[in-house]
Amino acid sequence: MLELLSFGNQGWGDEILLGAGVTVLLAISAFALGLVLGTLGAAAKLSPSAPVRWGAEVYTTVFRGVPELLVIYLFAFGSAGAIMSVAGIFGYTGYLELPPFLVGVLAVGIISGAYSTEVIRGAIQSVPQGQIEAAMAVGMHRRQIFFRITLPQLLRFALPGLGNVWQLTLKDTALVSVAALAELMRISRVASDSTREPFLFYVTAAVLYLVMTTGSQVLFQLAERRAARGVRTA
């Protein structure tokens, strides 16, 4: 039975590894998009403008409250109709749709951004205001205050939460299989249906997901230790 995991024409090993690579690339792309949206969302939530704060609140409430699979369904099966409606305004009547990989990045990235918004907002608010006032009192410029006071502590406070968001983002990529993207879950399902050996391929997928989550958890722990250098612990 294990020969089904071999490489070449007789096995699915190379397809599964390729699917795992697509999963990692999708997760990194979506997480990066989520960080950008999260930074903008956190800035909006801390904005003195009430409409801007309300807009950010609606974003995080909707995308943290709606099931991830439903958001992916909306992007996978609703984006083509929306794009064609917009194209129709400009006189184009042909069929248009987003590539499955882009659908996955947008859907998972927007969900990831909603969670990252709260993590980054909390980290910004955790930076002691007294330290910023002390830096201003000794004549530091805004740029010096950001890079020497705010950013190092922001990273220290945000990294544990962002590590959790990364784990969620990585696991959410499995849901993108409904968009026919050839990532790890999709390949495992195709191999399972073709060989009628679901246990073998789903266990293999589970092991690969565990390797990815465990490896990334170690990297985040190393980053947290580096960001916490020089900080006294009880």
Phi, psi and chi 1 to 4 in degrees:
 res  aa     phi    psi   chi1   chi2   chi3   chi4
   1 MET       -  -34.7 -173.2  168.6   62.4      -
   2 LEU   -66.9  -16.8  -69.3  177.7      -      -
   3 GLU   -64.5  -17.2   64.1  -88.5   14.0      -
   4 LEU   -67.9  -17.2  -66.7  173.2      -      -
   5 LEU   -96.0    4.5  -62.2  177.5      -      -
   6 SER   -73.8  167.6   63.2      -      -      -
   7 PHE   -92.0  156.4  -66.9   87.6      -      -
   8 GLY   102.2 -165.4      -      -      -      -
   9 ASN   -71.1  -20.2  -64.2  -30.1      -      -
  10 GLN   -89.6  -14.3  -57.2  -58.7  -42.0      -
  11 GLY  -133.1  178.7      -      -      -      -
  12 TRP  -111.7   10.7  -71.7   82.3      -      -
  13 GLY   -58.9  -47.2      -      -      -      -
  14 ASP   -67.7  -38.3   43.0   -3.7      -      -
  15 GLU   -64.5  -39.4  -72.4   87.1   -5.7      -
  16 ILE   -66.8  -42.2  -70.8  174.9      -      -
  17 LEU   -65.3  -38.5  -77.8 -175.9      -      -
  18 LEU   -63.5  -41.1 -177.2   60.4      -      -
  19 GLY   -63.2  -38.0      -      -      -      -
  20 ALA   -64.6  -38.4      -      -      -      -
  21 GLY   -63.8  -41.1      -      -      -      -
  22 VAL   -63.8  -39.4  172.1      -      -      -
  23 THR   -59.8  -46.5  -69.0      -      -      -
  24 VAL   -64.0  -44.8  172.2      -      -      -
  25 LEU   -63.3  -40.7 -175.1   59.0      -      -
  26 LEU   -63.9  -43.9  174.1   61.7      -      -
  27 ALA   -64.7  -43.5      -      -      -      -
  28 ILE   -63.5  -43.9  -68.4  174.3      -      -
  29 SER   -64.0  -45.2  -58.6      -      -      -
  30 ALA   -66.7  -39.3      -      -      -      -
  31 PHE   -65.1  -40.7 -174.0   67.1      -      -
  32 ALA   -63.3  -43.7      -      -      -      -
  33 LEU   -61.7  -39.9  174.9   60.7      -      -
  34 GLY   -64.1  -36.4      -      -      -      -
  35 LEU   -65.1  -41.1  -75.5 -179.6      -      -
  36 VAL   -63.3  -48.7  173.5      -      -      -
  37 LEU   -65.0  -37.4  -65.1  175.0      -      -
  38 GLY   -65.2  -40.2      -      -      -      -
  39 THR   -65.2  -44.2  -57.0      -      -      -
  40 LEU   -64.8  -41.6  -65.5  174.9      -      -
  41 GLY   -64.2  -41.1      -      -      -      -
  42 ALA   -64.6  -42.8      -      -      -      -
  43 ALA   -62.0  -38.4      -      -      -      -
  44 ALA   -67.4  -39.1      -      -      -      -
  45 LYS   -67.9  -26.1  -77.7 -153.3  164.5 -173.0
  46 LEU   -96.9    6.8  -62.7  174.4      -      -
  47 SER   -71.6  146.1  168.9      -      -      -
  48 PRO   -71.6  -12.7   23.0  -31.3      -      -
  49 SER   -83.5  121.1  170.6      -      -      -
  50 ALA   -63.0  -45.2      -      -      -      -
  51 PRO   -59.0  -36.6  -25.7   34.8      -      -
  52 VAL   -66.4  -42.7  173.5      -      -      -
  53 ARG   -63.7  -39.5  -68.3 -161.5  -54.8  -87.2
  54 TRP   -65.2  -40.5  -65.7  -20.8      -      -
  55 GLY   -60.2  -43.4      -      -      -      -
  56 ALA   -66.9  -36.6      -      -      -      -
  57 GLU   -65.0  -41.3 -170.1   64.8   35.7      -
  58 VAL   -62.5  -43.4  169.1      -      -      -
  59 TYR   -58.9  -51.2  165.6   58.8      -      -
  60 THR   -69.7  -34.9   55.2      -      -      -
  61 THR   -66.8  -44.2  -59.8      -      -      -
  62 VAL   -66.7  -51.2  169.2      -      -      -
  63 PHE   -82.3  -11.2  -72.6   99.2      -      -
  64 ARG   -93.6  -18.2  -70.9 -167.2  -55.3  159.4
  65 GLY   -95.6  -24.3      -      -      -      -
  66 VAL   -89.3  137.9  174.6      -      -      -
  67 PRO   -56.5  140.7  -24.9   34.1      -      -
  68 GLU   -58.4  -39.5  -73.1   87.8  -15.0      -
  69 LEU   -63.4  -36.4 -176.3   58.7      -      -
  70 LEU   -66.4  -40.3  179.2   54.6      -      -
  71 VAL   -61.8  -42.3  175.3      -      -      -
  72 ILE   -66.7  -38.3  -67.7  171.3      -      -
  73 TYR   -59.9  -43.0  -88.3  134.8      -      -
  74 LEU   -62.0  -42.9  -71.9  172.9      -      -
  75 PHE   -71.2  -41.6  -85.5   86.7      -      -
  76 ALA   -71.3  -39.1      -      -      -      -
  77 PHE  -112.3   -8.0  -55.6  114.2      -      -
  78 GLY  -109.4  -18.3      -      -      -      -
  79 SER   -66.7  -36.1   60.2      -      -      -
  80 ALA   -62.4  -43.5      -      -      -      -
  81 GLY   -64.1  -40.3      -      -      -      -
  82 ALA   -65.0  -43.5      -      -      -      -
  83 ILE   -64.8  -42.3  -68.1  173.1      -      -
  84 MET   -67.7  -32.1  -70.0  172.9   64.4      -
  85 SER   -65.0  -43.0  -62.7      -      -      -
  86 VAL   -66.2  -42.8  173.9      -      -      -
  87 ALA   -63.5  -33.3      -      -      -      -
  88 GLY   -63.7  -30.2      -      -      -      -
  89 ILE   -61.5  -33.0  -62.9  174.3      -      -
  90 PHE   -94.5   10.1  -62.2   96.3      -      -
  91 GLY    91.8    2.8      -      -      -      -
  92 TYR   -88.9  129.0 -175.0   81.8      -      -
  93 THR  -114.6    1.9   57.0      -      -      -
  94 GLY   -76.2  176.8      -      -      -      -
  95 TYR   -89.0  133.3 -178.0   74.8      -      -
  96 LEU  -132.4  144.0  -67.5  172.4      -      -
  97 GLU  -156.2  157.5   66.9  175.6    0.8      -
  98 LEU   -82.4  147.2  -64.2  176.0      -      -
  99 PRO   -61.2  146.3  -18.7   30.0      -      -
 100 PRO   -56.0  -36.2  -25.1   33.9      -      -
 101 PHE   -65.0  -43.1 -175.0   83.6      -      -
 102 LEU   -65.9  -37.6 -177.0   56.6      -      -
 103 VAL   -58.6  -44.5  168.0      -      -      -
 104 GLY   -64.2  -44.5      -      -      -      -
 105 VAL   -61.4  -45.3  171.0      -      -      -
 106 LEU   -65.2  -47.6  -69.5  175.2      -      -
 107 ALA   -65.7  -52.3      -      -      -      -
 108 VAL   -69.7  -35.7  179.5      -      -      -
 109 GLY   -65.2  -40.5      -      -      -      -
 110 ILE   -66.4  -39.3  -72.5  175.1      -      -
 111 ILE   -64.3  -45.7  -62.9  167.5      -      -
 112 SER   -60.9  -38.8  177.0      -      -      -
 113 GLY   -63.1  -34.6      -      -      -      -
 114 ALA   -63.9  -41.6      -      -      -      -
 115 TYR   -72.6  -38.5  -71.3   97.2      -      -
 116 SER   -65.1  -31.4  -64.7      -      -      -
 117 THR   -56.3  -47.8  -66.1      -      -      -
 118 GLU   -68.2  -37.2  -62.5  -61.8  -16.5      -
 119 VAL   -64.7  -47.7  172.0      -      -      -
 120 ILE   -69.1  -38.8  -64.1  172.8      -      -
 121 ARG   -60.6  -45.2 -179.5 -173.0   59.8   81.9
 122 GLY   -64.2  -37.1      -      -      -      -
 123 ALA   -66.8  -41.3      -      -      -      -
 124 ILE   -61.9  -43.1  -67.7  173.6      -      -
 125 GLN   -71.4  -16.9  -69.6  179.7  -41.2      -
 126 SER   -81.7  -15.6  -62.5      -      -      -
 127 VAL   -69.9  120.1  177.4      -      -      -
 128 PRO   -58.4  126.5  -22.9   34.0      -      -
 129 GLN   -65.2  -29.6 -172.2   63.7   28.0      -
 130 GLY   -62.5  -34.4      -      -      -      -
 131 GLN   -67.3  -38.1  -65.2 -175.1   11.0      -
 132 ILE   -67.5  -41.5  -63.7  175.4      -      -
 133 GLU   -65.0  -37.3  -66.6  172.6   -7.2      -
 134 ALA   -66.2  -38.9      -      -      -      -
 135 ALA   -64.7  -38.9      -      -      -      -
 136 MET   -67.4  -34.1  -66.2  174.0   67.8      -
 137 ALA   -67.3  -30.2      -      -      -      -
 138 VAL   -90.2    5.0  -61.2      -      -      -
 139 GLY    95.4   14.5      -      -      -      -
 140 MET   -69.7  142.8  -79.3 -169.0  177.5      -
 141 HIS   -79.8  168.2  -58.9  -64.1      -      -
 142 ARG   -58.4  -40.8  -72.3 -179.8  176.9  -87.3
 143 ARG   -63.3  -43.9 -176.8 -175.8  178.6   87.9
 144 GLN   -64.8  -40.9  -71.2  177.3  -51.1      -
 145 ILE   -62.8  -40.8  -66.9  173.4      -      -
 146 PHE   -66.2  -48.1  177.9   75.1      -      -
 147 PHE   -79.2  -27.2  -76.4  103.9      -      -
 148 ARG   -99.2  -26.2  -65.7 -175.3 -179.3 -178.7
 149 ILE  -113.1  -55.5  -53.3  -65.4      -      -
 150 THR   -75.0  -54.2  -54.7      -      -      -
 151 LEU   -60.1  -47.6 -175.6   59.4      -      -
 152 PRO   -58.1  -40.6  -24.4   35.5      -      -
 153 GLN   -76.2  -32.8  -63.7 -170.5   79.9      -
 154 LEU   -60.6  -43.4  173.7   64.2      -      -
 155 LEU   -64.6  -41.9  -71.0  175.0      -      -
 156 ARG   -62.3  -40.9 -178.8  164.0   61.6   87.3
 157 PHE   -76.9  -31.0  -69.4  128.8      -      -
 158 ALA   -87.5  -28.3      -      -      -      -
 159 LEU   -58.2  -43.3  -84.2  172.5      -      -
 160 PRO   -59.1  -43.4  -25.0   35.3      -      -
 161 GLY   -68.4  -39.6      -      -      -      -
 162 LEU   -67.1  -29.2  -69.6  177.7      -      -
 163 GLY   -63.1  -39.9      -      -      -      -
 164 ASN   -66.4  -40.0  -69.6  -29.0      -      -
 165 VAL   -63.5  -38.6  174.8      -      -      -
 166 TRP   -61.2  -43.4  161.1 -103.4      -      -
 167 GLN   -61.8  -41.8  -60.2  -82.2    9.9      -
 168 LEU   -63.9  -42.5  -69.3  172.8      -      -
 169 THR   -62.6  -44.7  -57.3      -      -      -
 170 LEU   -60.9  -42.5  179.6   58.5      -      -
 171 LYS   -73.6  -30.7  -69.7 -170.4  -71.4 -174.3
 172 ASP   -65.9  -22.0  -79.3   -9.7      -      -
 173 THR   -61.9  -24.9   60.2      -      -      -
 174 ALA   -63.2  -28.3      -      -      -      -
 175 LEU   -71.5  -20.4  -58.7  174.1      -      -
 176 VAL   -71.0   -7.7 -176.0      -      -      -
 177 SER   -59.9  -23.7   61.2      -      -      -
 178 VAL   -68.1  -17.9  -60.2      -      -      -
 179 ALA   -91.4   12.5      -      -      -      -
 180 ALA    66.2   23.7      -      -      -      -
 181 LEU   -81.3  133.0  177.5   65.8      -      -
 182 ALA   -80.2   62.8      -      -      -      -
 183 GLU   -94.4 -173.8   44.1   73.6   59.6      -
 184 LEU   -58.4  -44.7  177.8   57.1      -      -
 185 MET   -66.4  -40.9 -164.3   65.6 -157.9      -
 186 ARG   -64.2  -45.5  174.5   78.8  176.3 -177.9
 187 ILE   -63.1  -40.1  -65.5  -65.5      -      -
 188 SER   -63.3  -39.2  -59.7      -      -      -
 189 ARG   -67.8  -43.1 -179.5  178.4  177.0 -176.3
 190 VAL   -62.4  -44.4  171.7      -      -      -
 191 ALA   -63.5  -39.4      -      -      -      -
 192 SER   -63.2  -44.8  168.0      -      -      -
 193 ASP   -67.6  -34.0  -67.5  -16.5      -      -
 194 SER   -74.5  -34.2  -59.6      -      -      -
 195 THR  -105.4  -11.9   60.2      -      -      -
 196 ARG    58.8   38.8  -63.4 -175.6  179.9  179.8
 197 GLU  -127.1   65.3  -68.4  -71.2   -8.8      -
 198 PRO   -63.1  -38.0   23.0  -33.2      -      -
 199 PHE   -60.5  -44.8 -175.0   77.8      -      -
 200 LEU   -61.0  -49.0  172.1   65.7      -      -
 201 PHE   -76.5  -34.9  -72.1  104.3      -      -
 202 TYR   -72.3  -34.0  -71.7  138.7      -      -
 203 VAL   -66.9  -40.0  165.9      -      -      -
 204 THR   -61.1  -43.5  -59.0      -      -      -
 205 ALA   -62.6  -41.0      -      -      -      -
 206 ALA   -63.0  -41.3      -      -      -      -
 207 VAL   -63.3  -42.9  170.3      -      -      -
 208 LEU   -65.7  -40.9  -71.6  174.1      -      -
 209 TYR   -61.9  -40.5  -83.8  115.0      -      -
 210 LEU   -64.2  -39.4 -168.6   58.5      -      -
 211 VAL   -62.2  -43.8  168.8      -      -      -
 212 MET   -66.2  -45.3  -72.5 -173.9  -83.8      -
 213 THR   -68.6  -39.4   53.7      -      -      -
 214 THR   -67.5  -43.8  -56.2      -      -      -
 215 GLY   -62.0  -43.5      -      -      -      -
 216 SER   -69.6  -31.3   56.5      -      -      -
 217 GLN   -64.4  -39.6 -177.3  179.6    6.2      -
 218 VAL   -63.1  -42.2  171.5      -      -      -
 219 LEU   -63.2  -41.4  -67.3  177.7      -      -
 220 PHE   -67.1  -36.2  -92.2   95.9      -      -
 221 GLN   -64.8  -39.4  -72.7  174.4  -15.6      -
 222 LEU   -63.5  -41.4  -68.4  174.7      -      -
 223 ALA   -65.0  -38.2      -      -      -      -
 224 GLU   -64.4  -41.8  -72.4  175.0   29.0      -
 225 ARG   -63.9  -40.1  -71.2  177.7 -171.3  172.2
 226 ARG   -66.1  -40.5 -176.7  175.9  178.8   79.5
 227 ALA   -70.0  -22.0      -      -      -      -
 228 ALA   -97.8   11.5      -      -      -      -
 229 ARG   -61.3  135.8  -73.0 -179.0  -55.2  173.4
 230 GLY    84.8   -1.6      -      -      -      -
 231 VAL   -93.8  127.6  177.5      -      -      -
 232 ARG   -73.5  137.6  -68.6 -179.2  179.5  178.2
 233 THR  -116.5  150.7   55.8      -      -      -
 234 ALA   -69.4      -      -      -      -      -
